[in-house]
Amino acid sequence: MVELIHDLDGRARWDNYLTEIKNALENKLSVIILLPDIPDVLKARDLLNKQLGIAARLLYRKQPNELEEWLKLKSTEPKVIVGTRSAVFAPLADLGLMIIDDEGNSVYKQEQVPHYHAREAGILRSQLEGFKVILGSRAPSLESFYLSREKGSRYTLIPRKKAYPEIKIIDTRHLSFAERKSKAVLSKSLEDALYSVLNEKGKALLFLNRKGFATSAACHNCGKLLKCPRCNLSLVYHFKEDILSCHYCNFKMQLPEICPQCNAGYIKFSGAGTEKIESELSRIFPQARIKILDSENSSVEDADITIATSGVIKQAELEFDLIAVLGIDNTLNRVDFRATEKAFELLAGLLTLTSKKFLVQTGSPGHHCFQALLKKDVNFFYTEELKQRKQLSFPPYKHLAMVRLRGKKEDKVKAVAELCFEKLKKDSPADSIEIISVNPSSPAKLRNNFYWQVLLRSKNAFKLSAFLKNSLKDFRHSGIIVTVDIDPL
């Protein structure tokens, strides 16, 4: 049995979890609880000890005596295991319940070989062993919502307890001429809202899911863009450290005083990160106490305006009088069919941190992601998104597979990828498996390796997997590593 708990309140689903855990233990059954990361695991352990008096076992990668802890699980007495993704395979006897919290989180997908998704592995294991699976989230994945709507799994909606905030969508296409000319990061409407909150001694949160000061640095004279030599991606400028950094491989370099190509003496920055927002706010509101919420500043109690990335959503104890969302179009417009789902997940998480005012700056105010917020109707979003996924034959209606090829020589990776594409087209049964495309990955270069990919689609994941296993078993080329990922994220 699979149950989806859709928690609009944010943390109320834990009351349901605790009741189910207590019932399982009374029936002498073991429990596995999966959480996205180690801090969440430690919080859950403390909560179980406080609420139920349970000394839960921890299970996560790189913990002290990891192998010993794993082997101890084979004893027969009922246990409660709290762990990260890999705990889904914990060898427990008489397993009666598995809880996967924040089930739509991308960390549940194992990106290295062997690829697996903890949610899918948990559901498959429950079908084999006959235990109950609870999927919990404030914004469920499309796959889980589809499972509850189309496949008949149980769906529980926990309504929001506190009042919905006033929600306003600011259309950045219709800003004043002065705002557009100055390329202002903050619209006049947002500035006015911040003035109002500060005058009332309230607290505001500005959300921008980009760290650093500027997202790119280039020569104003010749246009030379400063890129990571290992990944060929734009380096991000961090003002406080005065360095350029790659957010993929952590390459760092000092900001050059002159252009390395034409020797001009001025490097121009573009794109805004959290440090740029801090600078703008300090200029506009010099009297306000402004803090960036990060690993260095984990406490923002004394801040009038807090600037944060997605990590703020985990701090459910925070409460703001105004939340303003900037740069959400960066997420929404990514070349990724899950982009809208990820944007809505961010918005749903931020919405739990206020009951007063919620502003979103966007150039696409009519998008169903924002219309669902205005209507205060999550079903509107899921209905529209599922409709589009069905029209485009995307998951959850069909399964995708990605054959990824990587190597040190770009020309060779491209040639082998094209050979792979032709081989799969030749071998594929036309009625059940579609070979869609061959193209460079995004990003195309990471850590001195070049990446290409072949994309496939089928209604049956097992047939897709079996076909690829059979077709590629003898496909080998020197210096090229080939991996297969079913339903990649």
C-alpha positions in Angstrom: 0.0 0.0 0.0 1.3 3.5 -0.9 -0.1 6.7 0.8 0.8 10.2 -0.3 0.6 12.9 2.3 0.3 16.4 0.8 1.2 18.8 3.6 0.3 22.4 2.8 1.0 23.3 6.4 4.7 22.5 6.1 5.4 20.3 9.1 2.0 18.8 10.2 2.7 15.5 8.3 5.0 14.5 11.2 1.9 14.0 13.4 0.8 11.4 10.9 4.2 9.8 10.7 4.5 9.5 14.5 1.0 7.8 14.7 2.0 5.3 12.0 5.4 4.5 13.6 3.8 3.9 16.9 1.2 1.5 15.4 4.0 -0.4 13.5 6.1 -0.9 16.7 3.0 -2.1 18.7 2.6 -4.8 16.0 6.3 -5.8 16.4 7.2 -4.4 12.9 10.3 -2.4 11.9 10.3 1.1 10.4 12.6 2.8 7.9 12.4 6.6 7.7 14.2 8.3 4.8 15.2 12.0 4.8 17.1 14.1 2.2 20.3 14.9 4.3 22.1 14.3 7.5 20.9 17.4 9.4 17.3 16.3 8.8 18.2 12.7 9.9 19.6 14.1 13.2 16.5 16.3 13.8 14.2 13.3 13.1 16.1 11.1 15.6 15.8 13.8 18.3 12.0 14.2 17.6 11.4 10.4 17.8 13.3 10.3 21.1 11.3 13.2 22.5 7.8 12.3 21.2 7.9 8.4 21.4 10.9 7.7 23.6 12.5 5.7 20.7 16.3 5.3 20.4 16.4 5.2 16.6 19.3 3.8 14.7 21.0 6.1 12.2 22.1 4.9 8.7 23.9 7.2 6.3 27.0 7.1 4.2 30.4 7.8 5.8 29.0 7.5 9.4 31.3 6.1 12.0 31.4 2.2 12.0 29.0 2.2 9.0 29.5 -1.5 8.2 29.0 -2.6 11.8 25.7 -0.6 12.0 24.5 -2.2 8.8 25.3 -5.8 10.1 23.5 -5.2 13.4 20.3 -4.6 11.5 19.9 -8.3 10.7 18.8 -9.2 14.3 15.1 -9.9 14.7 13.8 -7.4 17.2 11.8 -4.5 15.7 13.8 -1.3 15.0 13.3 2.2 13.7 16.0 3.2 11.2 16.4 6.9 10.2 18.7 7.5 7.3 19.4 9.0 3.9 18.9 7.6 0.4 20.8 4.3 0.8 18.9 3.3 3.9 16.1 2.2 1.6 18.0 -1.1 1.3 18.4 -1.7 5.0 18.2 -5.5 5.7 15.4 -5.4 8.3 13.4 -8.4 9.3 9.6 -7.9 9.5 9.6 -4.5 7.9 6.1 -2.9 8.3 6.5 0.7 7.3 8.7 2.9 5.2 8.4 6.7 5.3 10.0 8.8 2.6 9.9 12.5 3.6 10.2 15.3 1.1 9.8 12.6 -1.5 10.2 14.9 -4.5 13.7 16.0 -3.5 16.3 15.3 -6.2 18.8 13.9 -3.7 16.8 10.7 -3.6 18.1 10.0 -7.1 21.6 8.2 -7.1 23.5 10.1 -9.8 26.4 7.6 -9.8 26.2 4.1 -11.1 24.2 2.1 -10.1 21.4 4.7 -10.7 18.3 4.3 -8.6 15.6 6.5 -7.1 14.9 5.8 -3.4 11.2 6.4 -3.9 10.9 3.9 -6.7 13.1 1.4 -4.9 11.0 1.7 -1.8 7.7 1.2 -3.7 9.1 -1.8 -5.5 10.4 -3.3 -2.3 7.0 -2.8 -0.7 5.4 -4.8 -3.5 7.8 -7.6 -2.9 7.7 -7.6 0.9 4.2 -6.3 1.6 4.8 -3.3 3.8 3.2 0.2 3.7 5.0 3.2 2.1 4.2 6.8 3.1 5.4 9.5 0.8 5.3 13.0 2.4 5.9 16.4 0.9 4.7 20.0 0.9 4.8 19.8 -2.9 4.7 16.2 -4.1 6.5 15.1 -7.3 4.3 14.7 -10.5 5.1 11.0 -10.3 3.6 10.6 -6.8 0.6 12.8 -7.6 -0.1 10.8 -10.7 0.2 7.6 -8.7 -2.5 8.9 -6.3 -4.8 10.2 -9.0 -4.5 7.6 -11.8 -3.3 4.5 -10.0 -5.5 4.6 -6.9 -3.0 5.0 -4.1 -4.3 6.8 -1.0 -4.1 10.6 -1.0 -4.2 12.6 2.2 -4.3 16.5 2.0 -3.3 18.4 5.2 -4.7 21.9 4.8 -2.8 25.0 5.8 -3.5 26.0 9.4 -2.4 29.6 9.3 -4.0 32.2 6.9 -2.8 32.4 3.3 -0.7 35.6 2.7 -1.7 38.3 0.3 -0.1 37.1 -3.0 1.0 39.6 -5.7 2.7 38.8 -9.0 4.8 41.7 -10.3 5.0 41.6 -14.1 8.6 42.6 -15.0 7.5 43.1 -18.7 5.6 46.2 -17.7 8.1 48.1 -15.5 8.5 51.8 -15.9 11.0 53.1 -18.5 13.4 54.3 -15.8 13.4 50.8 -14.2 14.0 49.1 -17.5 16.8 51.5 -18.5 18.6 51.2 -15.2 18.1 47.4 -15.2 17.0 47.6 -11.6 17.2 44.3 -9.7 14.3 45.4 -7.4 11.1 46.8 -8.9 9.5 49.9 -7.6 6.6 47.8 -6.3 9.0 45.7 -4.3 10.9 48.7 -2.9 7.6 50.2 -1.7 6.6 46.9 0.0 10.0 46.8 1.7 9.7 50.4 2.9 6.3 49.5 4.4 7.6 46.5 6.2 10.6 48.3 7.6 8.4 51.2 8.8 6.3 48.7 10.7 9.3 47.1 12.3 8.6 43.9 10.4 11.0 41.3 8.8 11.4 40.6 5.1 13.0 37.8 3.1 14.3 38.2 -0.4 14.8 34.9 -2.1 17.2 34.4 -5.0 18.6 31.0 -5.8 22.0 32.2 -6.9 25.0 32.7 -4.7 27.8 35.2 -5.3 27.8 38.7 -6.6 27.6 38.3 -10.4 26.9 35.2 -12.5 29.4 36.2 -15.2 32.4 38.3 -15.8 33.6 39.6 -19.2 35.9 42.1 -20.8 34.0 45.3 -21.7 36.3 45.8 -24.7 36.6 42.4 -26.6 33.8 40.6 -24.8 36.1 37.8 -23.6 34.0 35.7 -21.1 35.9 34.3 -18.1 35.2 30.6 -18.0 36.2 27.6 -15.9 39.1 25.8 -17.8 37.8 22.5 -16.6 34.0 22.9 -17.3 33.9 25.7 -19.9 31.2 27.4 -17.9 31.0 31.1 -16.7 32.8 31.7 -13.5 30.8 33.3 -10.7 32.2 36.4 -9.0 32.2 36.4 -5.2 32.7 40.0 -3.9 33.6 39.2 -0.3 36.4 36.8 -1.2 37.3 38.8 -4.5 37.5 35.6 -6.5 35.9 33.9 -9.5 34.6 30.4 -8.8 33.1 27.5 -10.7 30.0 26.2 -8.9 30.4 22.8 -10.6 34.0 21.8 -9.9 35.0 24.4 -7.3 37.8 25.8 -9.4 38.8 29.2 -8.1 41.0 32.1 -9.4 41.7 35.7 -8.6 39.9 38.3 -10.6 42.4 39.5 -13.3 43.2 43.2 -13.3 43.4 43.2 -17.1 41.7 41.1 -19.8 43.8 38.0 -20.5 42.9 38.4 -24.2 43.2 42.0 -25.1 44.8 43.6 -22.0 42.0 46.0 -21.5 41.8 47.2 -17.9 38.1 46.7 -17.0 36.1 43.6 -16.3 32.4 44.0 -16.5 30.0 41.9 -14.3 26.5 40.8 -15.2 23.8 38.7 -13.6 22.8 39.1 -10.0 23.5 36.8 -7.0 22.8 37.2 -3.3 25.8 39.5 -2.7 24.5 41.8 -5.4 21.1 42.0 -3.8 22.8 42.7 -0.5 24.7 45.6 -2.1 21.5 47.0 -3.7 19.6 46.8 -0.4 22.3 48.5 1.5 22.3 51.4 -0.9 18.5 51.8 -0.9 17.9 51.0 2.8 21.1 52.2 4.6 19.3 52.1 8.0 18.2 48.4 7.7 20.1 45.4 9.1 20.7 43.1 6.2 22.0 39.5 6.4 22.7 36.7 3.9 21.5 33.4 5.3 24.3 30.9 4.6 26.7 28.6 6.5 28.4 31.6 8.1 25.2 33.4 9.1 22.8 30.7 10.3 20.9 33.0 12.6 19.0 35.9 11.2 16.9 36.9 14.3 18.4 40.4 14.4 18.1 41.0 10.7 15.4 43.4 9.2 16.0 42.0 5.7 17.2 38.4 5.1 18.6 37.3 1.7 18.6 33.6 1.1 18.7 30.7 -1.4 16.7 27.4 -1.2 18.3 26.4 2.1 15.9 28.8 3.9 13.0 26.5 3.2 14.4 23.9 5.7 14.2 26.4 8.5 10.5 26.0 9.2 10.7 27.9 12.5 11.3 31.2 10.6 8.5 33.6 10.0 8.5 36.7 7.8 6.1 39.6 7.3 7.1 39.8 3.6 8.7 37.3 1.2 9.8 38.5 -2.2 10.9 36.0 -4.8 13.5 37.1 -7.4 14.9 35.3 -10.4 12.3 32.5 -10.4 12.3 32.7 -14.2 15.9 31.4 -14.1 14.5 28.1 -12.7 11.3 28.2 -14.8 13.0 28.7 -18.1 15.7 26.0 -17.8 15.9 23.4 -20.6 14.4 20.8 -18.4 10.9 19.4 -18.6 10.8 19.3 -14.7 11.6 23.0 -14.5 8.1 24.1 -13.7 7.7 21.4 -11.1 11.0 22.6 -9.4 9.9 26.2 -9.5 6.5 25.3 -7.9 8.3 23.3 -5.2 10.4 26.3 -4.3 7.3 28.6 -4.2 5.3 26.1 -2.1 8.2 25.9 0.4 8.6 29.6 0.7 4.8 30.1 1.1 5.0 28.2 4.5 7.2 30.9 5.9 4.7 33.8 5.9 1.1 34.5 6.5 1.1 38.2 5.5 2.6 39.2 2.1 4.1 37.2 -0.7 5.5 38.9 -3.9 6.9 37.2 -7.0 8.8 39.1 -9.8 8.4 37.4 -13.1 8.1 38.0 -16.8 5.5 35.2 -17.2 2.7 36.1 -14.8 0.1 34.0 -16.7 2.0 30.8 -16.2 0.0 28.1 -14.3 2.8 27.9 -11.7 1.8 31.5 -10.6 -1.9 31.2 -11.3 -2.1 28.3 -8.9 -0.7 30.5 -6.2 -3.2 33.3 -6.9 -6.0 30.8 -6.9 -4.6 29.1 -3.7 -5.3 25.9 -5.5 -2.5 23.3 -5.8 -4.8 21.0 -7.8 -4.9 23.6 -10.5 -1.1 23.4 -10.9 -0.9 19.6 -10.9 -3.9 19.3 -13.4 -2.3 21.7 -15.8 1.2 20.2 -15.5 0.0 16.7 -16.0 -2.0 17.8 -19.0 1.2 19.2 -20.6 3.2 16.1 -19.7 0.6 13.9 -21.3 0.6 15.9 -24.5 4.4 15.7 -24.7 4.7 12.1 -23.7 6.9 12.9 -20.7 7.0 11.2 -17.3 4.9 10.0 -15.6 3.0 9.0 -18.7 6.1 7.5 -20.4 9.6 6.6 -19.2 12.8 8.2 -20.5 16.3 6.7 -20.6 19.6 8.5 -21.1 22.6 6.8 -22.5 25.5 9.1 -21.4 28.9 9.0 -22.9 32.0 10.8 -21.6 35.6 11.1 -22.5 38.6 13.4 -22.6 38.5 14.0 -26.4 35.5 16.0 -27.6 35.6 14.7 -31.3 35.8 11.1 -30.2 32.9 11.4 -27.7 30.7 13.0 -30.4 31.6 10.3 -33.0 30.9 7.4 -30.6 27.7 9.0 -29.4 26.5 9.2 -33.0 27.5 5.5 -33.6 25.5 4.6 -30.4 22.5 6.5 -31.7 22.6 4.7 -35.0 23.0 1.3 -33.4 20.1 1.8 -31.0 17.9 3.0 -33.9 18.8 -0.1 -35.9 18.2 -2.5 -32.9 15.0 -0.9 -31.4 11.6 -2.4 -31.8 9.7 0.4 -33.5 6.4 -0.3 -31.8 7.6 0.0 -28.2 10.8 2.0 -27.9 11.5 5.4 -29.5 15.0 6.7 -30.0 14.6 10.5 -29.7 17.9 12.3 -30.1 21.7 12.5 -29.8 23.2 15.8 -28.6 25.7 17.3 -26.2 24.8 17.1 -22.5 24.0 20.2 -20.5 26.6 21.2 -19.5 28.7 19.6 -22.3 32.0 19.7 -20.4 32.6 19.0 -16.7 35.9 18.5 -14.8 37.9 18.1 -18.1 35.4 15.5 -19.5 33.2 16.0 -22.5 29.6 14.6 -22.4 27.1 13.5 -25.1 23.8 11.8 -24.6 21.3 9.6 -26.4 17.7 10.0 -25.3 15.1 7.2 -25.5 11.4 6.9 -24.6 9.1 4.0 -23.9 5.9 3.2 -22.0 7.5 0.3 -20.2 10.6 0.9 -18.1 11.4 -2.8 -17.8 11.4 -3.3 -21.6 13.5 -0.1 -22.0 16.0 -1.3 -19.5 16.2 -4.8 -21.0 16.6 -3.4 -24.5 19.5 -1.2 -23.5 21.2 -3.9 -21.6 21.0 -6.3 -24.6 21.9 -3.7 -27.3 24.8 -2.1 -25.5 26.4 -5.2 -23.9 29.2 -5.3 -26.6 29.3 -1.6 -27.3 32.8 -0.7 -26.2 35.2 2.1 -27.3 38.6 2.9 -25.8 38.6 6.0 -23.7 34.8 6.3 -23.7 32.7 5.5 -20.6 29.0 4.7 -21.2 26.4 4.8 -18.5 22.6 4.2 -18.7 20.1 6.1 -16.5 16.4 5.3 -16.5 14.1 8.3 -15.8 17.0 10.7 -15.2 16.4 13.9 -13.2 
